[in-house]
């Protein structure tokens, strides 16, 4: 039986810090959107959906770009 590769699982309730730590390539997407939260306190506790709302970022587009970069 052949194992099919799966798309990385990302959700809007994941924290910025978790995504950056788990998927280092994601830094490029955060940088492209002007989000520089690597060392801010919110990176540890703030979910992606809050970050998107605070920065006026379309969450679905952001998640799709993250998936492309980390897959």
C-alpha positions, -999 to +999 in steps of 0.1 A: +000+000+000+014+034-010+013+061+016+001+094+002+018+126+014-004+148+034-007+185+035+008+201+067-020+207+091-024+244+100-053+260+117-063+295+127-061+286+164-024+277+163-001+303+178+024+323+158+052+309+180+042+273+174+041+278+136+074+296+135+091+269+157+075+239+139+079+253+103+109+276+101+102+283+064+070+300+075+091+331+085+092+342+049+054+344+048+052+363+081+079+387+068+062+392+034+030+403+053+050+426+076+044+405+107+075+405+128+063+387+159+091+362+164+101+376+198+070+395+209+049+382+238+019+376+216+037+350+195+035+326+224-002+330+231-018+348+201-037+326+177-032+331+140-068+344+135-061+372+160-029+382+143-047+383+109-074+405+123-049+428+140-029+432+108-058+433+084-047+401+067-070+378+048-066+347+069-074+321+042-048+337+019-023+337+046-029+300+056-027+290+019+007+308+015+019+291+047+009+257+034+027+263+001+059+273+018+060+245+044+049+216+022 
